[in-house]
């Protein structure tokens, strides 16, 4: 099977993206994956979860798991700030069903329209670096932002593990 060309890849990635900050870096996810953005709220911890799973929140009667992207990407934990928020995204579970997941980010920047010319494929960082969760790299207002495949960032095994964990009782 032939690999898609860079032009075809970039063209398929063109569209609207929500950009946000984690640490000193900017990232983007397709706006169609975003359900809503809420301010950081109380998160109920769930035992025996990976450290990057902060717990769950009650969002209008629905229990939503919350992942800290800072910790998921291996960055140091940071103190909560006023700009921190939760981006609620729609991801696919291992069975292919849509499920909601909250992502803690340092700050949301903007919704940007990316044209084919703004997107390049992910550079080769060598065999030791896993970049399967990066769709490509975008140039937005002179800055480079990684376009994330949020389904792969979260990972099917994480969603499956969260689905198998009973909701905490109060």
C-alpha positions in Angstrom: 0.0 0.0 0.0 1.4 3.4 -0.9 2.0 6.1 1.7 -0.1 9.2 1.3 1.8 12.2 -0.1 2.6 15.2 2.1 0.2 17.3 0.1 -2.7 14.8 0.5 -1.9 14.5 4.2 -1.8 18.3 4.8 -5.0 18.7 2.8 -6.9 16.2 4.9 -5.7 18.0 8.1 -6.8 21.4 7.0 -9.6 22.9 9.0 -10.4 24.5 12.4 -8.3 23.7 15.4 -8.5 24.7 19.1 -5.1 25.8 20.2 -4.0 25.6 23.9 -0.9 25.8 26.0 0.8 23.2 28.1 4.0 24.4 29.8 5.7 26.7 27.3 4.4 24.9 24.2 1.3 25.2 22.1 -0.8 22.3 20.8 -3.9 22.0 18.7 -6.8 19.6 18.3 -9.5 19.5 15.7 -12.3 21.7 16.8 -14.8 19.0 15.8 -13.4 16.9 18.7 -14.1 19.6 21.3 -17.5 19.6 23.1 -16.9 22.4 25.5 -14.4 24.3 27.6 -15.1 24.7 31.3 -13.1 26.3 34.1 -11.2 24.1 36.4 -13.5 22.6 39.0 -13.3 20.1 41.9 -12.0 16.8 40.5 -12.9 13.6 42.5 -9.9 11.3 42.5 -10.3 7.6 41.5 -8.0 5.1 43.2 -5.5 3.0 41.2 -5.4 5.2 38.1 -2.3 6.3 36.3 -0.9 9.6 37.7 -2.0 11.5 34.7 -5.7 10.7 35.3 -6.8 13.4 37.8 -10.2 11.7 38.5 -13.7 12.5 37.4 -16.1 15.5 37.4 -19.8 15.7 37.4 -20.8 17.7 34.3 -24.5 18.4 34.4 -25.2 14.9 35.8 -22.8 13.0 33.6 -19.5 11.6 35.1 -16.6 12.6 32.9 -13.0 11.3 33.5 -10.3 14.0 33.5 -6.8 13.6 32.3 -3.9 16.1 33.0 -2.2 16.5 29.6 0.8 18.0 31.4 1.4 14.7 33.2 0.4 12.6 30.2 3.2 14.2 28.2 5.7 13.7 31.0 6.0 17.4 32.0 6.3 18.4 35.7 3.1 19.0 37.5 2.3 22.7 38.0 0.3 24.7 40.5 -3.2 25.5 39.4 -3.6 28.9 37.9 -6.6 31.0 36.9 -6.1 30.2 33.2 -6.2 26.5 33.7 -9.3 24.9 32.3 -10.8 21.6 31.2 -11.3 21.0 27.5 -14.1 18.3 27.2 -13.4 16.3 24.1 -15.2 13.4 22.3 -13.0 10.4 21.9 -13.5 6.8 20.7 -13.3 4.0 23.2 -11.9 0.6 22.2 -15.3 -0.6 21.0 -15.5 2.4 18.7 -18.2 4.3 20.6 -17.9 8.0 21.4 -17.2 8.9 25.0 -16.4 12.2 26.7 -13.1 13.0 28.4 -11.9 16.1 30.1 -8.3 17.4 29.4 -6.7 19.8 31.9 -4.6 22.4 30.0 -2.7 25.4 31.2 -4.6 27.8 29.0 -6.8 27.9 25.9 -5.5 30.2 23.1 -7.9 30.4 20.2 -9.7 28.6 17.4 -7.5 28.8 14.3 -8.3 28.0 10.7 -5.4 26.0 9.2 -4.9 25.9 5.4 -3.0 23.1 3.7 0.0 25.4 3.3 0.2 25.9 7.1 0.6 22.2 7.8 3.7 20.0 7.5 4.2 16.3 8.4 5.7 15.3 11.7 9.5 15.4 11.6 11.4 12.2 12.1 12.8 12.3 15.6 14.5 8.9 15.3 13.4 5.4 16.3 13.4 6.0 20.0 10.7 8.7 19.9 7.0 7.8 19.5 5.2 10.4 17.5 2.1 8.4 16.5 -0.1 10.8 18.4 1.1 13.8 16.4 -0.9 14.4 13.2 1.4 17.0 11.9 3.0 20.4 12.7 1.3 23.7 12.0 2.7 27.2 11.5 0.3 29.6 13.1 1.2 33.3 13.4 4.9 32.5 13.2 4.7 29.8 15.9 4.9 26.0 15.5 2.2 24.0 17.1 1.8 20.2 17.2 -1.5 18.9 15.9 -2.6 16.2 18.2 -4.6 13.0 17.4 -6.5 13.2 20.7 -7.8 9.6 20.3 -4.2 8.3 20.4 -3.0 10.7 23.1 -5.7 9.4 25.4 -5.2 5.8 24.2 -7.8 3.1 24.0 -6.3 1.3 27.0 -6.8 4.4 29.2 -10.4 4.8 28.1 -11.1 1.1 28.6 -9.5 1.2 32.1 -11.6 4.2 33.0 -14.8 2.6 31.7 -14.1 -0.5 33.9 -13.6 1.6 37.1 -16.7 2.1 39.2 -17.8 5.7 39.7 -16.8 7.0 43.2 -19.7 7.4 45.7 -20.0 10.3 48.1 
